[in-house]
Amino acid sequence: MSETLWSALMVATAGGWVLIGAALWRTRRVMIVLPETWPGPGADLPRPKVSVLVPARDEAENIERTIRSLAAQDYPAMEIVAVDDRSVDGTGDILLRLAAELPALRVIAVETLPAGWLGKNHANWLAVREASGEIFLFTDGDVVFAPGALTAAVDCMERRGLGHLAGMPNIIRTGMMERAFQTAFALLFCLRFRIWELSRPGSAGYIGIGAFNMVRKEDYLRAGGHRRLAMEVVDDVKLGLILRRSGAVQACADARALVSLLWYPGFRASLRGLMKNMFAGVEWNWPFLVLGNAAWMVMIWGPWIALMRMPGPAGPGISPWLPLANIILAAGLHGAVSIATMSTAAMSTARKPGRGWDALAYPLMHTAIAGASLVSAAMATIRRGIVWRDTFYPLAELRRGCVRASGIPRSGAPGWGGNGSLRKER
């Protein structure tokens, strides 16, 4: 490659990092921090009934802690609908024991999975059919809630006129490698789903988080709910997709002070845990996956290669702009990852949130994620399907059941103003 082309590539990469940094800064600006500091009393706000929907399969280790944290909420009108989805580890027995003790809890037992459904999506659909609330909170069986979580979230929805509020939880991790991995993943998550666009009408961004998806019943039913997502592996983010594109005013919140969970035990387990849905995250699209990974590796490793390529002053035949490009690239890389660490801090632990040093492991973490995504795609292709929660799902059926962002017009996606009110453009 000629020095002119090399210099142009490096400058373009530097520009890319500047754009990424700007996008992450904008992401932080549109995120709401719960509980909100809002002027004036909130006692006069309406308090609609909330149905908390908890699908659980083999969650015996965590489910009692989750249910008790929900039962301890200070919210005046709520119910908990838990679904024991074919558990074999005693989850169902724990739920029945808790139901005898907690009046707010109802339990549904699933014995068999109907054809054409993924287990979690079917469990959520059954829970919705039994729910009587005006607002649904979809969560998981290993999430723990602070006592004021529901009150803070509902008040936020009422004040801002939201139809869907996704909350980023506090993920309990302390090691540098785990924090680096989680922050690297959060960076990709923010870029993939364009969270900074949520406030702008007609934009492509959308968001959904399995630990905390709070949605108004009317918006959920209008979007088609989990029946529309029956064979969707990444059902949490695709719920956000169909909600926003069908007209629900959507926002993302930093809910670390109110919601927490233990993700996976260690870096390797985290990587393995994500492999089951990485291919689904790009909608089973091999070209998108390969080209996206290739472009991202250039972005990640380009600055380091440039710095190694130019250890001293420019020599004969080397463009004088190359040293400047190196400096811009290095500064852009570290600036962007530092912004990313702060902007997506909701994906790290609150006790040790990281101070930017995690960024030194970024090239390795992103390379590991890229490799895992390719392995995930290769395994699904070779096996012609995936195994999830001991159930095999054929790849052909998953592709047919995939809800693709390109297939839903974004013209109906509303925005919201800086003061939280719905934009007039809707």
Summary of the structure (lengths in Angstrom):
residues: 426
radius of gyration: 22.5
end to end distance: 49.7
largest distance: 81.8
contacts: 1456
relative contact order: 0.16
helix: 51%
strand: 14%
